[in-house]
Amino acid sequence: MCLLISCDVGGDRFPAALTAAQTISLERGTSPSCDIAAAYVAQRLATGFDAPLITNAFSPALIDVGRSLHHRELFPKWTRKWPEPDRQLLVDEIYRPYRESVRRAIAGGLLRHSYVIHLSIRTFALRTKGTIRRTDVGLLYDPSNDHEVDLCLDWIDEMYDEAPMLRVRRNYPRRGTNDSITKSMRAEFAGTPYLGIEVMLNRAWVSRDVSLRDEAIEGIIGGLKSITQTPQREAA
């Protein structure tokens, strides 16, 4: 088994090819420019498993590398109205290289191992449109994929023991079949033992730099270790 960790939203860089005006506008209009909490958890998971980590080094305010190219929210509001050549630059310099890195890691893992588990790490806001999201961790998967279902059910059972302070839900705050990098990779690697799981974490707890947060993260790691054993770093 090979474990791969990715984080679409953990970077804060801007391409050197942007104009000074574009960079200043982005820096003023986006706060924060990256998902620090998601990047932190992704790094903790990668360290805990000695697993390869692929992080998008560029700000998510530029382009959402987790979306498909046809998705209406591929470009956030700050870049959506940029001229087409400028938006294409973001696709060529950020989107395609990141996607290709993930793709190569999965392909390499499948060559060397019986199956690949790909965890894509993101966070979500406590409130949306006035509604409070009452969960701490969401595991997003394809309910038609028996292996993904079994993995998530077993992981949740183990987290109940390892991190009892966490409320974990399946396919929440959105469905695991919604547009995402894991959905795209499932399609690209159809017919192979690839399992793509999005791990969504509530910012209300994961953004707080307190010891209980790290205990919870260790519980998430421990729960997965108990059902997978420690994978080897061979997919990089």
C-alpha positions as a printed NumPy array, in Angstrom:
array([[  0.   ,   0.   ,   0.   ],
       [  1.167,   3.508,  -0.863],
       [ -0.136,   6.666,   0.79 ],
       [  0.008,  10.027,  -0.991],
       [ -0.868,  13.355,   0.661],
       [ -1.762,  16.454,  -1.341],
       [ -2.877,  19.967,  -0.452],
       [ -4.404,  22.165,  -3.154],
       [ -4.62 ,  25.322,  -1.065],
       [ -1.51 ,  25.561,   1.123],
       [  0.656,  27.959,  -0.882],
       [  1.064,  31.733,  -0.871],
       [  3.296,  32.467,  -3.862],
       [  2.434,  34.561,  -6.923],
       [  3.932,  33.9  , -10.384],
       [  6.794,  36.21 , -11.318],
       [  5.078,  36.888, -14.643],
       [  2.238,  38.808, -12.961],
       [  2.316,  42.571, -13.27 ],
       [  3.056,  44.635, -10.188],
       [ -0.517,  45.944, -10.245],
       [ -1.962,  42.419, -10.32 ],
       [  0.205,  41.28 ,  -7.423],
       [ -0.614,  44.326,  -5.296],
       [ -4.327,  43.913,  -6.016],
       [ -4.222,  40.267,  -4.938],
       [ -2.226,  40.983,  -1.798],
       [ -4.678,  43.688,  -0.749],
       [ -7.82 ,  41.804,  -1.661],
       [ -7.117,  38.345,  -0.256],
       [ -6.658,  37.687,   3.431],
       [ -5.385,  35.15 ,   4.18 ],
       [ -3.957,  34.174,   0.801],
       [ -3.465,  30.517,   1.723],
       [ -5.005,  27.826,   3.893],
       [ -2.36 ,  27.59 ,   6.604],
       [ -4.335,  25.048,   8.622],
       [ -4.745,  22.652,   5.685],
       [ -1.033,  22.904,   4.899],
       [ -0.195,  22.205,   8.544],
       [ -2.347,  19.077,   8.714],
       [ -1.05 ,  17.834,   5.361],
       [  2.51 ,  18.164,   6.629],
       [  1.657,  16.393,   9.891],
       [  0.087,  13.507,   7.985],
       [  3.03 ,  13.229,   5.609],
       [  5.473,  13.243,   8.515],
       [  3.422,  10.776,  10.536],
       [  3.397,   8.259,   7.696],
       [  6.708,   9.184,   6.056],
       [  4.562,   9.673,   2.96 ],
       [  5.127,  11.9  ,  -0.077],
       [  3.473,  15.324,   0.126],
       [  2.514,  17.421,  -2.89 ],
       [  1.518,  20.99 ,  -2.056],
       [  0.409,  23.707,  -4.441],
       [  2.965,  26.432,  -3.699],
       [  0.823,  29.183,  -5.235],
       [ -1.96 ,  31.173,  -3.624],
       [ -5.461,  29.689,  -4.015],
       [ -6.595,  33.257,  -4.756],
       [ -5.183,  32.752,  -8.262],
       [ -6.745,  29.483,  -9.438],
       [ -8.366,  26.489,  -7.756],
       [ -6.227,  23.538,  -8.794],
       [ -8.805,  21.199,  -7.275],
       [-11.409,  22.146,  -9.876],
       [-11.77 ,  20.802, -13.392],
       [-10.805,  23.195, -16.177],
       [-14.444,  23.583, -17.209],
       [-15.706,  24.413, -13.701],
       [-17.255,  27.856, -13.285],
       [-15.323,  28.408, -10.043],
       [-11.93 ,  27.446, -11.45 ],
       [-10.922,  31.096, -11.142],
       [-11.749,  32.885,  -7.867],
       [-13.42 ,  36.281,  -7.937],
       [-10.058,  38.076,  -7.892],
       [ -8.87 ,  36.596, -11.207],
       [-12.116,  35.612, -12.93 ],
       [-12.268,  38.826, -14.976],
       [ -8.61 ,  38.899, -15.958],
       [ -7.88 ,  38.843, -19.708],
       [ -7.816,  35.378, -21.236],
       [ -4.007,  35.344, -21.764],
       [ -3.467,  36.108, -18.07 ],
       [ -5.846,  33.355, -16.998],
       [ -4.164,  30.932, -19.386],
       [ -0.841,  31.774, -17.744],
       [ -2.287,  30.621, -14.414],
       [ -3.405,  27.369, -16.009],
       [ -0.016,  26.754, -17.617],
       [  2.217,  27.791, -14.7  ],
       [  0.167,  26.601, -11.721],
       [ -2.707,  24.278, -12.582],
       [ -1.112,  21.893, -15.067],
       [  2.219,  21.397, -13.218],
       [  0.464,  20.673,  -9.927],
       [ -1.96 ,  18.231, -11.503],
       [  0.861,  16.492, -13.331],
       [  2.836,  16.109, -10.086],
       [ -0.125,  14.397,  -8.44 ],
       [ -0.709,  12.243, -11.505],
       [  2.916,  11.074, -11.634],
       [  2.941,  10.237,  -7.928],
       [ -0.196,   8.118,  -8.274],
       [  1.099,   6.337, -11.37 ],
       [  4.41 ,   5.625,  -9.648],
       [  2.656,   4.295,  -6.573],
       [  0.481,   1.973,  -8.624],
       [  3.551,   0.519, -10.33 ],
       [  5.144,  -0.393,  -7.006],
       [  2.226,  -1.178,  -4.71 ],
       [ -0.997,  -3.162,  -4.63 ],
       [ -3.033,   0.032,  -4.201],
       [ -2.711,   3.78 ,  -3.617],
       [ -4.577,   5.861,  -1.041],
       [ -4.583,   9.55 ,  -1.973],
       [ -5.648,  11.996,   0.752],
       [ -6.438,  15.535,  -0.408],
       [ -6.472,  17.927,   2.567],
       [ -8.709,  20.993,   2.802],
       [-10.574,  22.982,   5.445],
       [-14.055,  24.471,   5.538],
       [-15.647,  27.418,   7.319],
       [-17.732,  26.898,  10.444],
       [-20.554,  29.011,   9.02 ],
       [-21.95 ,  29.21 ,   5.523],
       [-24.905,  31.401,   4.584],
       [-25.798,  31.723,   8.263],
       [-25.81 ,  27.965,   8.881],
       [-23.4  ,  26.385,  11.359],
       [-21.671,  23.24 ,  10.124],
       [-21.726,  20.959,  13.13 ],
       [-18.915,  18.577,  12.333],
       [-15.163,  18.542,  12.839],
       [-13.941,  16.208,  10.108],
       [-15.522,  15.192,   6.836],
       [-14.338,  12.217,   4.785],
       [-15.402,  12.606,   1.165],
       [-15.457,   9.529,  -1.064],
       [-17.306,   7.893,  -3.937],
       [-20.151,   5.811,  -2.414],
       [-20.143,   3.562,  -5.49 ],
       [-16.537,   2.54 ,  -4.78 ],
       [-16.648,  -0.27 ,  -2.229],
       [-12.974,   0.103,  -1.329],
       [-13.333,   3.813,  -0.558],
       [-16.479,   3.107,   1.456],
       [-14.774,   0.389,   3.508],
       [-11.691,   2.525,   4.108],
       [-13.699,   5.487,   5.385],
       [-16.018,   3.388,   7.553],
       [-13.05 ,   1.635,   9.163],
       [-11.185,   4.916,   9.595],
       [-14.161,   6.533,  11.301],
       [-14.48 ,   3.556,  13.655],
       [-10.82 ,   3.859,  14.608],
       [-11.035,   7.626,  15.066],
       [-13.87 ,   7.083,  17.508],
       [-11.291,   5.434,  19.781],
       [ -8.213,   7.464,  18.836],
       [ -9.84 ,  10.92 ,  18.755],
       [-13.161,  10.757,  20.625],
       [-13.296,  14.568,  20.785],
       [-13.9  ,  14.734,  17.026],
       [-17.259,  14.542,  15.306],
       [-16.677,  12.834,  11.957],
       [-19.164,  12.662,   9.097],
       [-19.178,  10.977,   5.723],
       [-19.498,  12.994,   2.51 ],
       [-19.931,  16.25 ,   4.394],
       [-19.81 ,  19.263,   4.007],
       [-20.22 ,  18.2  ,   0.381],
       [-20.461,  14.997,  -1.601],
       [-17.336,  13.081,  -2.471],
       [-18.515,  12.869,  -6.079],
       [-18.498,  16.659,  -6.49 ],
       [-15.837,  18.195,  -8.703],
       [-12.422,  17.779,  -7.051],
       [ -8.925,  16.525,  -7.743],
       [ -9.799,  13.119,  -6.296],
       [-12.792,  12.811,  -8.626],
       [-10.574,  13.696, -11.592],
       [ -7.936,  11.171, -10.561],
       [-10.571,   8.459, -10.106],
       [-11.562,   9.005, -13.731],
       [ -7.966,   9.045, -14.972],
       [ -7.062,   5.904, -13.038],
       [-10.34 ,   4.06 , -13.541],
       [ -9.931,   0.307, -13.282],
       [ -6.902,   0.602, -11.005],
       [ -6.667,   0.209,  -7.204],
       [ -6.641,   3.983,  -6.641],
       [ -8.584,   5.328,  -3.643],
       [ -9.107,   9.092,  -3.546],
       [-10.363,  10.597,  -0.278],
       [-10.827,  14.276,   0.529],
       [-10.229,  15.055,   4.186],
       [-12.162,  18.203,   5.119],
       [-11.405,  19.842,   8.475],
       [-13.433,  22.493,  10.277],
       [-11.39 ,  25.687,  10.679],
       [-13.107,  26.359,  14.002],
       [-10.776,  23.832,  15.643],
       [ -7.985,  23.092,  13.217],
       [ -6.911,  26.741,  12.937],
       [ -6.327,  27.057,  16.69 ],
       [ -2.728,  26.595,  17.8  ],
       [ -3.484,  24.615,  20.958],
       [ -2.38 ,  21.219,  22.246],
       [ -5.846,  19.698,  21.813],
       [ -5.637,  20.365,  18.073],
       [ -2.422,  18.368,  17.81 ],
       [ -3.897,  15.575,  19.908],
       [ -6.833,  15.402,  17.503],
       [ -4.534,  15.313,  14.478],
       [ -2.529,  12.518,  16.085],
       [ -5.801,  10.665,  16.593],
       [ -6.621,  11.024,  12.896],
       [ -3.179,   9.672,  12.017],
       [ -3.409,   6.863,  14.55 ],
       [ -6.806,   5.8  ,  13.276],
       [ -5.536,   5.454,   9.725],
       [ -2.349,   3.696,  10.803],
       [ -4.34 ,   1.079,  12.634],
       [ -6.072,  -0.017,   9.425],
       [ -3.307,   0.462,   6.864],
       [  0.022,  -0.046,   8.634],
       [  2.809,   2.448,   7.942],
       [  3.389,   2.865,   4.194],
       [  6.786,   3.289,   2.59 ],
       [  7.911,   6.423,   0.77 ],
       [  8.046,   5.11 ,  -2.78 ],
       [  5.565,   7.187,  -4.736],
       [  7.622,  10.401,  -4.902]])
